């Protein structure tokens, strides 16, 4: 009997792309933004989940739309500061993110706002070994799922609290290859998958 995971996940998994808000940290209510470190609340089990991805030898990359920069609510430097503080917290658990790629633009201003492919292309430019066929995208929005699907990646949808969901959440859930309630649950499945 064929394992259904092997039908949807890459035969060889090398790279895990992660959305940020809603996957790594608590998502703000729709229309609000994490603007500084004291608003960044890491979700339970994230440090351990990222450490387990690291220990499995998987490249772990964050790809995040940060429209609040275009709206003037915070700056790229503010985002870098948040990510540096997040990395310090991860390092306490023996974990790390290999790279962060963000889109600072508003709608229709670029090719890097998910679901467009620019953040993937930036990642490949830095890590030429990345291929879509050996990658998975984990996110909580339709833009995340479409980003992965358009590139030919396996996609995992993580459902966030009802009051913090992105629009089109049902469509995102239906389009994704797999669905979970948290990053740790998704990582459990990724790492349990037979080679």
C-alpha positions in Angstrom: 0.0 0.0 0.0 1.4 3.4 -0.9 2.1 5.9 1.9 0.0 9.0 1.2 2.8 11.2 2.6 5.1 9.9 -0.1 2.6 11.0 -2.7 2.5 14.7 -1.6 5.9 15.3 0.0 9.2 15.4 -1.9 11.0 12.1 -2.2 14.1 13.9 -1.0 13.4 16.9 1.2 16.2 19.4 1.5 14.6 22.8 2.2 11.8 24.0 4.4 10.4 27.4 3.6 8.5 29.0 6.5 6.1 31.9 6.6 6.7 34.0 9.7 3.6 35.5 11.3 1.2 32.7 12.4 3.9 30.0 11.9 6.8 31.1 14.1 5.1 33.8 16.2 1.6 34.7 17.1 -0.1 36.5 14.3 -1.6 39.9 14.9 -5.3 40.4 14.2 -5.9 40.9 10.5 -4.7 44.4 9.4 -2.3 44.8 12.3 1.5 44.2 12.2 4.3 43.1 14.4 6.4 46.3 14.5 8.9 45.6 17.3 10.4 42.8 19.3 8.0 43.1 22.3 5.1 42.4 19.9 6.8 39.2 18.6 5.5 36.3 20.7 7.0 33.0 19.7 4.5 30.2 19.4 4.8 27.1 21.7 7.3 24.5 20.4 8.8 26.6 17.7 12.4 26.6 19.0 12.3 22.8 19.3 10.7 22.4 15.9 13.3 24.6 14.2 16.1 22.8 16.0 14.8 19.4 14.8 14.8 20.7 11.2 18.4 21.9 11.7 19.4 18.5 13.2 17.9 16.7 10.2 20.1 18.8 7.9 17.3 20.7 6.3 17.9 24.2 5.1 15.3 26.3 7.0 14.4 29.6 5.4 11.8 32.3 6.4 9.9 34.0 3.5 7.7 36.8 4.8 5.5 39.6 3.2 6.1 42.7 5.3 3.7 45.2 3.8 3.8 47.3 7.0 7.2 48.6 5.7 5.5 50.0 2.6 2.8 51.5 4.8 5.4 53.3 6.9 4.5 51.5 10.1 8.0 50.2 10.6 11.3 49.9 8.7 13.4 47.2 7.2 15.9 47.9 10.0 13.1 47.2 12.5 12.4 43.8 10.9 16.1 43.0 10.9 16.2 43.9 14.6 13.2 41.6 15.3 14.8 38.8 13.4 18.2 39.2 15.2 16.4 39.0 18.6 14.4 35.9 17.4 17.7 34.3 16.3 19.1 34.9 19.8 16.1 33.2 21.3 16.4 30.3 18.9 20.2 29.9 19.7 19.3 29.4 23.3 17.6 26.2 22.2 20.4 25.2 19.8 18.3 26.3 16.8 18.8 28.7 13.9 17.2 30.0 10.7 19.5 29.8 7.7 18.1 33.0 6.1 15.3 35.5 6.2 13.9 36.9 2.9 11.2 39.6 3.2 9.1 41.5 0.8 8.8 45.2 2.0 6.4 46.2 -0.8 2.7 46.8 -1.2 0.5 45.0 -3.6 1.4 45.2 -7.3 4.8 46.9 -6.7 7.2 44.0 -7.1 7.8 40.3 -8.0 8.6 39.3 -4.4 5.3 39.7 -2.6 4.0 36.1 -2.1 2.5 34.4 -4.0 4.9 35.8 -6.6 8.2 33.9 -6.9 10.7 36.6 -6.0 11.6 35.5 -2.5 12.2 31.9 -3.8 14.5 33.4 -6.5 16.4 35.4 -3.8 16.8 32.2 -1.8 18.1 30.3 -4.8 20.6 33.1 -5.6 22.0 32.7 -2.1 21.7 28.9 -1.9 22.0 27.5 -5.4 21.4 24.0 -4.3 17.7 24.8 -3.6 15.1 23.4 -5.9 11.3 23.5 -5.7 11.1 19.7 -6.1 13.1 19.2 -2.9 11.3 21.9 -0.9 8.2 22.3 1.1 6.3 25.6 2.0 4.7 25.9 5.4 2.3 28.8 5.8 -1.1 30.0 7.1 -2.5 32.0 4.2 -3.6 31.5 0.6 -0.6 33.6 -0.6 1.7 31.0 1.1 0.0 28.0 -0.4 -0.2 29.6 -3.8 3.5 30.6 -3.6 4.5 27.0 -3.0 2.1 25.5 -5.6 3.1 27.9 -8.4 6.7 26.9 -7.9 5.9 23.2 -7.7 6.6 22.7 -4.0 4.7 20.6 -1.6 2.6 22.8 0.6 1.5 22.6 4.2 -1.2 24.8 5.7 -1.2 25.7 9.4 -4.5 26.8 10.8 -4.2 29.8 13.2 -6.8 31.1 15.7 -10.1 32.1 14.2 -9.7 35.8 15.1 -6.3 36.0 13.4 -6.9 34.2 10.2 -6.0 35.6 6.8 -8.8 36.0 4.2 -9.5 33.0 2.0 -8.4 30.6 4.7 -10.8 27.8 3.6 -9.4 28.0 0.0 -5.9 27.9 1.3 -6.6 24.8 3.5 -8.3 23.0 0.5 -5.4 23.8 -1.8 -2.6 22.7 0.5 -1.2 19.2 0.3 -1.3 18.7 4.1 -2.9 20.6 7.0 -1.8 20.9 10.7 -2.6 23.0 13.7 1.0 24.1 14.4 4.6 24.1 13.1 5.7 21.4 15.6 2.9 19.1 14.3 4.0 19.7 10.7 7.6 19.0 11.6 6.7 15.8 13.4 5.2 14.5 10.1 8.0 15.8 7.9 10.7 14.1 10.0 8.7 10.9 10.4 8.3 10.5 6.6 10.1 7.4 5.4 13.1 8.2 3.1 
